[in-house]
Amino acid sequence: MIKPLKKLKLQGFNNLTKSLSFNIYDIAYARTRAERQEYISYIDEEYNAARLTQILTDVSDIIGANILNIASQDYEPQGASVTMLISEEPILSEEPSNLPQPGPLPETLLAHLDKSHITVHTYPESHPDNGISTFRADIDVSTCGKISPLRALNFLIHSFDSDIVTIDYRVRGFTRDVKGRKHYIDHKISSIQNFIARDTQDRYQAIDVNMIQENIFHTRLLLKDFDLQNYLFGTRGEDFSPEEQESIKERLRREMLEIYYGKNLND
């Protein structure tokens, strides 16, 4: 059981900025040009402005914020944006809501809090030759005060079909206690993985690159196993010979590895 942190008495408002940024990738195989276009259209509809608005609404509830105003827009040929004005809800507890434990899970987007903001942008695209299509969502959650973006981490990972996830978390600025001493962080953290649910950690391969002394943390997640049928768009596994299935799986895995490591792999 995690013991509550000792209450930190501040001179005034806690103005530390906690920023959580991550990219989520979904990979698929669409054999023909028509199937690739159908996949992009499907993703564009699945994550349209209305769906993203609902996701952001849930995120606002999780981190503890009131929605003030919403503006949304879908784009041609694809993509969406949402702007949501939010204010911080009254904090019932004086303890920061960013203890190193997983937040709640769930069954182009921009939001502003009175001291914070949330942004999400979507990028569906496809490879012109080998049938690989990808969907990327870039998400940034930045908060000030006691509310923490880390609480929304598990919900957002589960809200998208995530094959690869790259996550950055940073605490910026400082806040003073009543003696005038500066504090550059108000909670304990050694890894973003401390805030990821155990079932999620079991499904993904993870690596960390952290600069703890600078309050900068980076984690990458790669799905360990996948069922080919879940990655075929417009076709079924039995439509391909065993050799073709293996070739498709190799292409899918290569795409995942290149995104995970951030570089093109040698042939």
Salt bridges, closest charged atoms under 4 A:
GLU46 OE2 - ARG51 NH1 3.36
GLU88 OE1 - LYS115 NZ 2.67
GLU94 OE1 - LYS146 NZ 3.56
ASP114 OD2 - LYS115 NZ 3.63
ASP138 OD1 - ARG136 NE 2.81
ASP168 OD1 - HIS218 ND1 2.71
ASP177 OD2 - HIS183 NE2 2.94
ASP186 OD2 - LYS18 NZ 3.32
ASP186 OD1 - HIS187 ND1 2.99
GLU238 OE2 - ARG236 NH1 3.60
ASP239 OD1 - ARG236 NH2 3.96
GLU258 OE2 - ARG254 NE 3.27
ASP267 OD1 - ARG254 NH2 2.94
